Amino acid sequence: MARVAYNSADVDLMARLMRAEAEGEGVQGMLYVGNVIVNRAVADCSDFTEVRTINDVIYQIQGGNYSFEAVQKGNVFYQRSRESERRLARQNLDFWREHPAKFALWYFNPYAPCPPTWYGQPFSGQFKLHCFYEPAAGTCESVYSG
């Protein structure tokens, strides 16, 4: 059973974002970004109570900007997806979750060492240039069960 309901358009959209955000970090980096996307769709907490679909997550606007920088600025995001990235997106949508992004709702590249918290959320780990953050204990149980 999939972690979140999806169709082929969702797979394509998610694959494009995974590539645009983390192609330089390889398959593993793209899968971690995919974890965050799916986690946001299943989380019923924080800034994610109104997003339930992959489309909602990817096109969510926070503070006047898209949540994912690649949607706003990324020419790679607007290229066609490739089958290799679509396969990774389906893995995330169906089952794949792994530390440090297993329960993460946020990630970013600080261009410096990862801070211990980001907007009050605890650091869960780093992969290459991305730092991952999961909800503070007791604040978002849905991300752990979804």
N, C-alpha and C positions, 0 to 999 in steps of 0.2 A: 504494500500500500504506500502510495506517495506521501511525502511529508506535507505537501500542499497540492491542491488541485492545479492542473496545468494542461495547456494544449500546445500545439506545435508553434504557434506565434510566441507563447511564453518562452519556450525553449530557445527559439531564435533570438529573442530580445535579451534573455539572460546570457546566452553565449556571447553575444556582442559586447555586453558590459563586462563580463569576466575577462575577455580578451583585452578590451580597452583599458581596464584597470590594472591588469596583472600579467600581460603577455611576457614582459621581461622577467617575470619570476617563474616562468615555466608552468607545467601542468599542476604542480602542487600549489603554487601561488594562485592560479586561477580557481582551483577547487576551494581554497580558503575564502576567496571573494564570494564564490557561490554559496558557501556556508552562511556567510553574513546575509546575503540576499534572502535565502530561504528562512533563516532565523527571524528576520524582520517580518516576513509574511505570517509566521506562526506566533510571534510574540504579541501579547496583549498587554503591553505596558509602555511606559515612557513615551517616546514620540511615535510609537508604532501601533497605537490602538485603532487607527483609522485605515491602516493598510492591510489588505488581506490577499491581494493577488500579486503576482510578479510584476505586472504592469504598474500597480499602485506603488510598489516598493521602488522600482527603478525611476519612476517619474515623480516621486514625492518631492515636494518643495519645502524646505526648512529655511527660515531666515531670509526668504526672498531668492534663494538659489536652489537648484537641484541638489539633492543629498549626495549624489555621486558626481564628482568633478568631470568625469568623462562624458556625461550626458551634456553638460554645459559647454565644454571646451574640446571634447575629443573627436577628432576626425576619424579615428579608428572605430569609435562606437557607431558611426554612421556608415561603415562598410558592411558588406554582406558577411553573415556568419559562415564559418567553415564547419564541416562535419565533425572535425576533431573537437571543437569547442562545444558544439551541440551535444556530443556524447558526454562531455564533462558536465554540462548543465543538467542533462537527464540523470546522471549519477547523483548530483546534489539534490535534485528534486525528489528522487526516489528513496535515497537511503544514506548517502555518503556524508559523514560528519567526522572531523578529526581535530584534535588539539593542534594549534592554539585557537582555532576559530570555531571549535565544536559548538560552543554556546555564545560566541561573540555576536554583538549587534553593531559594533563599530570597528573601523580600522582606519589607519592613515599612515602616511609616510612623513615622519617629522624632520627628515634631513638632519637628524641628530639622534642621540640615544633615545630610546622609548621612555617617556615619562611613566612613573608608577601608577598614575591615574590620568584619565582624560575626561573632562567634564564630570568629575566625581566617580567615574566608573573604573574598576580595577583592571590593571594590565593582566592579560591572560597569556601572552607570549608574543614572540616575534618570528616572522619568516622573511628572510632577506631584508627588504627595506620597509615592509609593512609591520606596524604594531597593532595588535588586536586587543580588544577590550570587551569584557562581558559584563552583564548587569551586576550591581552590588548584591551580595547575598540577601535573599528574602524579598527582592524587589520585582522579580519577573519569573515566577515559577513556570509560566507557559513556555519559555524558551528551552527549558530543560526537558519538558515532556513532549514538545511538538516535533 
